[in-house]
Amino acid sequence: MYGLCADLVTRFRDKLHRDQFLDMKVKLTISFFVVSLFVFIIVGGYIDNLIKIDFYEVALHGKIETIAEDFKDVQNTLFVGRVIRLLLSVLSAYFIVSYLMRSLRRSSELQKNFASTVSHQLRTPLAVMQNGLEVALRKKESLTTERVEEILQDNLEETKRLSDIINFLLDFSKISNRRKSLMMSKISLSEIANEAKDLLSSFAEKKNIKVVIENETEEKISGNAVALHELVVNLLKNSISYMSEGGLVKIQIKNELKKVCLLVIDNGPGISDEDLAHIFEPFYQGVAGKSSEARGGVGLGLSIVKEIAYLHKAIISVKSEEGRGTTFRVCFNES
């Protein structure tokens, strides 16, 4: 029975996260119930007390000739109470709906911004390719083999960039939509970290960046190996991308307050306070993201990291100091 209830609660919670309108309806229902209860207890109790006083007055001092007028006072008190309750209910409904509508408004704005940003990200490589080809066609007579190779190379790079954007979008969509179907098992973060290090070894070697893994615990976590691999790869790639040559990245795995934490620490340029507030937003790259070291990214890696952390009910945080480096911390519950 307990397992069935827990399963139902888990399904409902997942559905709430996927369906913002259901989430809004639940919040509205709870809010109206709490306010109505408040109005019923506080205002209703006050009005009932006034009516009792009126009845006592009628019972103690009422006269036959004035009984109709006395009961009319009681009716007036009851009417005023009903009006007050109605006004309070309407006002509370207005403020509750206004408050909850802010999240819908923000969601709508985020969707518009997301669509606009995606369009811009896809349009830029296409514009570069189109411009290069148009210039080449207008100056056919001056085309040399070297120039043709250069144009082809530029177009190939832009094609790869388009492919990266599309793949990131597909990955982001898959991660966002597979909350319910994600298969969990006991995972060693140490093994995941070593796989990510091996995968990005050539990328790190090109920039002469040393990657070190410091494993301080053998505790395993409950997670999805594919998703966690993507999380660590994105964090590690992010650190390497923004660092200059000769840097150092540490991946630490340790126990902190009954949680298994993965830390990715680098001695790179750090992140400004302005950028730090937005780094998990899709396509956000900030000033450092436009630098030559990080050029070519699409700004979705950390968004994917955040989604994967959420899927695993993990807590993700980041600390950074400009000129001193950045530390990403993801803490999971022990299996």
N, C-alpha and C positions, 0 to 999 in steps of 0.2 A: 504493500500500500504506500509506504514511504517512498519507495523507488518510483512508483507511478506518479505520485504527486511531484516529486523532484523533476521528473522528466517533463511533465506538463508545464511546470514553472520555467524550466530551461527553454522549452519551445516557445512559450509566450514571450519570454525576455528577448530571444533572438528575433522573433517576429516584430516586437516593438522597435528594435534597433533598425530593422530593414524598412519598416513602414512608418514614415514620419507622421502620417495622418492618424494611424491607430494610436501612436504615441501621444499625439495631440488630444485625441478623444479621451484617452485614459486620464491625462493630466487635467483636462477640463472637468471630467466627471468627479475626480477626487477634489479638485478645487471648489467646485460648486457644493459638493457634499459638506466640506469643512466649513465654508462660509454659511451655508444654510443652517448647519448645526449651531454655529455661533449665533446667528440671528434668532433661531428658535429658542436657544437657552437664555441668552442675555436679554434680547429685546422682548421675547415672549414672556419671560419671567417678570420683567419690569412692568409690562402691560397687565399681566395677571395680578400683580400686586396692587396696581392702581384700581382694577376692577373690584378686588376684594375690599379695598378701603371704601369704595363707593357703596358696595353692598352693606358693609358694616354701618355706614352712615344712614342708609335707608332703614336698616333693621333697628337701629338704636333711636334714631331721631325722626324717622319718616312719619308723615301724617297721611291720612287717607286722601285728603284734598290735594296733596302735592306728590302723591305716589307716581303719577304719570310723568311728571317733570323730573323726579329723581331717577326713574329708570331710563329716561331719555339721556340723562348725563352718563349713565352706564353705557348706553348704546354709542354715545359720542366717543367715549373713551375706547371702546372696542373698535370703532371705525378708525379712529386716529392710529391705533395700534396696527391695524391691517395696512393702512397707508404707509406707515413707517417701515413695516416689514417689506412691502412691495418696493418702496424707493431704495431701501438698502440692498435688496436682491438685485434690482436693475443696476445700481451703481457698482456693486461687487462684480456682477456679470461683465459689465463694460471694462472694468480695470483688469479682471482676470483674462478676458479675451485679448485685450490690448497687450498685456504682458506676454501671453503665450504666442501671440501673432508675431512677436519680434523674432522668434526662432525660425518661423516659416519665411518671414521676410528676408532674414539673413541667408536662409537656405536658397531662396530664389535668387538672391544677389550672387551667391557663390556659384550657382549653376550658370548664370549669365556670364560671370567673369571667367568661369572654367571654359565655356564654349568659345568665348572671345579669345582666350589665351591659346586654346587648342588650334583655333583657326589661324592665329598669328604664327604659332610654331610650325604648322604645316605649310603655310603660305611662304614663309621665308626661304626654305631650301628650294622650293619650286621657282620662286622669283629669281634666285641666284642662277639656277640652271637655265631658265628661260633667257635671262639677260645675256649669259655667256654664249649661248647658242645663236641668239639674234645678232650679236656683235660679230661672231665668226662668219655667219652667212652674209652679212653686209660687206665684209672684207675678205671675200674668198681668195682674191688674188694674192693677199699677203699671208695666207695661211702656210705655215711650214709644218714639217712633221713634229718638231718639238712643240709648236703651239697647239697642234691637234691633240698630242699626248697630254699637254697641260690641261686643256679643256676637258678631255675625257676623265682625267684624274680628279679635277674639281667636281665634275658631275657625279663621279663615283662616290666621292666623299659626301656630297649632299644627298645622294640616294641612300647611303648608309645611315645618314642622320634621319631621313624620313622613316626608314625601316626601324631605327631605334625608337623613335617617337611612337610609331604604331604598336611595336612590341610592348613598350612600357604601358601604353593605354590598355592593351589587351590583358597584360599581367595585372594591372590595377583593377580592371573590371572583374577578372576572375577571382582575385583575392577578396574583393568587396562582396561578391555574390556567393562565395562558397563557405560561408560561416557555418551553415548547418551540416554540410557534407565533409568537413575537414576531418580526416582520420588521424587520431592521436595515438602515439605510442611512447615508450620510454626512450628518451633521446639524450645522448652525451653531447653537451655543448663543446667539449674539447675536440671531439671528432669533427663536428661541423666547422669549428674554427680552423682546424688543420686543412680541411677540404677547401675552404674559402681562400686560405693562404696559398695553397698549391695552385688554385685556379688563377689567382691574380699575381703569381710570382713574376711572370715576364713583364707585366705592367709595372710592378714595383721596381724591378731591376732596371728598366729603361730610365727611370728617374733616380736610380741609385738610392732607393728608400728601403730601409731595413724593417721587416715585420717580425715581431717577436710575440710568441704565445706564452703566457704565464698561467698555468693551470694549478689552482690551489684547492680544488675539490673534485671528488669523484662522484658527487651527487648527480643523479639524472633528473630530467624534467619531463613532464608530459607535453608532447608537442608533435608537430608535423615536420618531418625531416626536410621535405622539399621547401616548405615555407620558411623554416628557420635558416636553411642554407641561403635562401634569397635575402633574408634579413641581414645575416652576417656579411655576405658578399657586398650588399649595398652600403653598409656602414664602412667596411674596409675600403671599398672603392672610393667612397666619398672622401675619406681621410687622405688617401693617396693622391686623388685628383687635385686637391687644393694645396698640396704641399710642394715646396720647391725641392730641388735635388739635395740628397744627403740627409733627408729627414728620418724620423723614427716613429713607427706605429706599434703600440703595444695592445695585444688582446688579452685581457685578464678575465679569468673565470674563478669566482670565489663565492663563499657563503656570506650573506649579509642579512641579519635579522630573520633567520629561518627562510630565506629566499636564496635562489641561485642567480647570481648576477653576472651578466656579460658586460665588460667595459672595453670600449675601443678608445684608446688614448693616443693622441698625436701631439707633436711639438710644432705644428704648422702655424699659419698666420692668425688663427683664431677667428671668431665670428663677432661682429659688432652687436651691440645691444639691440639696435634697430632691426638687423637681420635675424637675430636670435628668436624674436617673437613670431617669425613667419616661416622658418626653415622647413616645417612639416607641411606647408601648403603646396598643393600641386603646381608644378612649373616654376616655383619661386627659386631664384638663384642668387639674388642680392648682388652686391658690388663684386664680391670675390668670385661669384659664379660667372662673371663676364670676363674674368682675367684669362690670360693666355694659358695658364696652367690647367684651368678647369674647363676651357672652351670645348664645346662638343657635347656637354651634358644637356639633358632636357628638363632637369629639375623635378623629376618624379621619384627618384630613388628613396628619399626620406619619407615621402608620402606613403610609399609601399611599406617601408619599415614600420611606420606608425600603425598601418592597417594590420600587419602581421602581429605586431605586439598586442593590439587589441584582440585579435583572434585567440591569442594565447593567454588573455587576461593578465598580461604583463604590464609593468609600470616602466615607462620610458622617460628619461630625463636627459638634459644636456647642460653642461657647464662649459663656458669658454671665456678666455681672456685674450684680447687682441695682442698679438706678438708673442703669446706664451703657449697657445695650443688649445685643443678642444677635447672634452671627454663625453662620450655618449655612454649612458648606463641603461641597460635593459634588465629588469629583475623579474624572474619567474618563480612561481610557486614550486616547491619540491614535489616530485612525483609520489 
